[in-house]
Amino acid sequence: MNHDPYALFYDFYAQHYDHDLKQFYLDIIQTHLRDGKFLEMGCGPAFIGIELAQKGFEVLATDISPDFLSLAQTNAKAAKCHIDVAPHNILDPIPFKMDHIVMGFDVINHLETLDQFAQVFTHMHEALAPGGMVFFDTLNCDYIDTMIGYQETLSWHDETLTWRISKGPYPCSFRHRLKRQDTVTTLNQRSFDSSTIETLLHPFNVLDRVHWAERTIYILKK
């Protein structure tokens, strides 16, 4: 098994990225904000952060995966813009003072417990300036249930990645099994019902909730 599962699929992920969701984030951010220092947590290829930088925001992109951070730098260079990058686990305190934070694409659902979810919101609140905003999403339990049994084979250059989804070890969870050549890894994702999620958001003002079939997107303000 691969102990760094993100290294297995980071380049595939960039090729199968949900640009509609990225555009939604960019649109909703720009309805509320025109400038400031943005943290993109769990940035992956950093496509949100890169476009924010192109629109004049100062951007720091963080991720737990060195491969994703390297890809984020490569993408920023290709886009002819500058973003800063740094390694960071979302369970750790945020060692930067930020104006605003975006954590899209169900990053928080890679955690396992409600206490861990709460820890992330505490760290974000502590890192934000007064009036700072947070944009994030979490997967819906109904969507997770419908994905059990899903499988797909993805292609990138001369390699393939086989992706299968099975029931996860917790309620409202699923397990991804990824096989690339002879390497196999698994990843769990977990969520909670919306009422439970909202009990964790009490340090913030919830400005809006946008419901999609697979996820709910939240807009918060400190």
Phi, psi and omega in degrees: 000147181272125182279350173241082187298331181293332177295339183285329189228008187301322181284328173295318183303318181297330182278343182239033183285144180274091183288338175294318178293318176303314182295324177299313178302314181299318181295315184289325176298316184287344173286338182254332192224152176238340180201180179127174180263117186254137170254123171259107183271138184061051196291337186057231179285357174065032180294327177293309182300321180297315180290328174296319178298321179295337180265007173104358176282150170273129191234133168242123180252129180234152178200158177280341186262120175300326179295318178293322179296320177296319178296321179299318178295318178298317180294320179295319178297317179296327180276359179059046175219170182245130166227150171272149176230153179202145175288139179196134173267128185297346176280348180269153172305149181272113186274031181222146172266125187235154173279319185212159182224138168237134179222083187263178172063047174048035177303317184295337182285000173276357176272167189248336187232159177295324177299322178293320176302313181298323180300318180298315181294324176298314180296320179296316181298319181293328184277343187275146169289156175305134183083000180293154184242151177235135176236119181210168176221160177220144182291148177273142182298322179298321178294316179303316180299320183289341183273352179297127182095354180292143173212151183203150173245122182255145180240142177209116187056237183254021181240159175232152177234119177266127186237123178230145181240130177232174180295138181273178185280354183234164168301147179054052179213156171220163182242128175266130172248120184242128179234121178234116187054242180258010183255133181234139173216163176231151177223135174259144169231139182227147173225184178220162179294159188299323180294325177291316177304318186289339175294339182272350188264010186300334176292344185249162164269126178274108183280327182196157172228130179242120186262118171253168181299321185261344187206163171242131182255130183247143173240118186241157176221136178282000000 
